[in-house]
């Protein structure tokens, strides 16, 4: 039977510094690099220019109406409430805000993805409401199956004296029609 024994020297408490020449010239990368380039997954290169896609059509409706966003998909605003939000996490700002509760219905034959839904709010002077994740923020997420509906609440910081002519835009996925809900005069 062979018994292996190892002994460890006690660790020194004095830090040892290496200069650039001792550590390989001042770089952590000691490999020579690739001889052959690796192609991009889509077959493109960094020199390719990708043109932006066309935005979806805009469906303008009153805040109180339902927007038809294509075969079987519709959206509506359930409520718009003036609130005051509290800052609860670093970077959040407390103050006057607007909470917009939206509803989406899917009467189509296929599920639609709501996880990338985009919502924004502007006023008559085109001042953009600052999105915040303060309560009661509760965004859309996941897939909306055929025959189902979902609601979500988005919160935007907006001064009390800047709330005339509010318009809310909603697009459930890039390229889909954009619902523009606007206050009617």
N, C-alpha and C positions, 0 to 999 in steps of 0.2 A: 504494500500500500504506500502510495506517495502522498505526502501531506505538503501542500504549498502554503507558505506563510509569507505575508507581505508586511512590510513595515512602512509606515508613513511618517515623514518628518513633520514636525509641527509647523503650521503655517506661519509665515513671517508676517508681522504686522507693519512692515515697512513697504510702502508701495514702490514698485519698480517702474521706471519710465523707459519707453523705447523711443529712439529718435526715428526719423523718417527712413534713414538708410537701413537701420536694423529691422524695420517692419516691412520692408519690401518697397521702398520708394514713396511712401506716403499714401498709398492706395490700398484699399481692402480687396479690390478686384485683381486677382492674380491670374485670371484666365486670359488666354490670347484672343478670345472672341470666336464667333462662328465663321467658318470658312464659306458656308453656303447660306444664303438668306432663307428665312422661313416665310412661306407665303401667308398672307392674311386669310382668315377663315372664309371670307366671301370672295376671295380671288382678287381683291383690289390692292392698291398700293397707297402710300401716304401722299403721293402726288395726285391721286384722283380727286376731282372736284365733284361733290354730290350736290345736286340742285335741290333746294327745298321743295317739298311736296306742296300741292295746292291746298289751301285751307278749305275746310268744308263750307258748304253754303250757310248763310246766316238766316235763321228763322226768327223774325222779330214779332213779338207778341207783348200784350200788356202784362203787368205783374200778376194780374188776377186770372190770366188765361193759361191754357195748356199748350205747349209747343209740340208739334208733330215732327219728330226727328228721323223719320224714315220708316221703313216697313215694320210697323208694330211697336215702335219705340216712341214714348212720349215722356215729357218732363213738365213739372209744374212747381211753382213756389207755394209752399204751404203757409209760410209766415215770414215776415220781416219784422224784427223787434230791435228797438233801441235798448242797449244794455250797457253796463259798466263792467269791464273785466279786471281781474286781479292778476298780477304777475306772480307766477308760481315757480318758474324755472329760470335759470340764467338766460338773459337775452330777451325775455318777454317784457312787454311794456304794459302797464296798467293804464286804464282810461276809458273814455267813451268809445263804444263799438256798436256794430250792427251784426245781429245773428240772423242768418238766412237759412231757413229750413226748406230743403228741396226734396221732391219725390220723383222717382223714375219708374215707369211701368214698362214691362217687356211682354208684348203680345205677339212677338215674332216666333219663328220656329226654332231659333237658336239662342243659346246663352250669349249675353253681352258682358264684356269685361268693364267693370266700374273702378278697378284699382288705379287707373291713371286719369280719373275724371279731373277736369280743370274747371275751376270756378273763380270768377273775379267780380269785383264790385267797383263801380265808378259813380260819380255824381254828375250833375249838369255841367260842371266846369271841367269834366274829365279827370278829376282828382281820383286817383286809385286808392281804394281802401286797402290798408296794410293787413294782409292775412296774418292770423295768429292762431295758435293751438290752445288758447285759453278756453276754459269752460264757457259755453256748452259745446265746443267743437267736437264733432263726431262725423268724420268723412265717410264717403262711400268706400267700399272695399270688395274685392273678390268678384265672382261672376254672378250675374242676375239671370236666373233660369227662366225659360219661357213660362208665361203665365204669372210670374211673380212681380212684385214691386218692392222698392226699397226707399228709405228716407235717410237723409244725412243733414247735418247742420254745419255750416261754415261761418266763421267769425272774422270780421274785418274791423280794425281800428279806424274810426272815422270821427272827426270832430263834430260836436253837436250842431254847430252852425254851418256845416257843409253837407247836410243831408237832403238837399232838394234835388229832384231829378235823378233819383237813384236808378241805376241800371245794373242788372246782374247777367253775366254771361256764363253759360254752362256748355261744356263739351264732354261727353262721356268717354270718348277715345279719339286720339288724333285722326283727322281725316273725316270724322263724322260731322253731320251738321251741327252748327253752333246755335243754341237757343239764346236769344237776347231778350230778356225780360226787362221792360222799361216802363216807368211811371208814365201814364198818359195824361196830357193836359186837358 
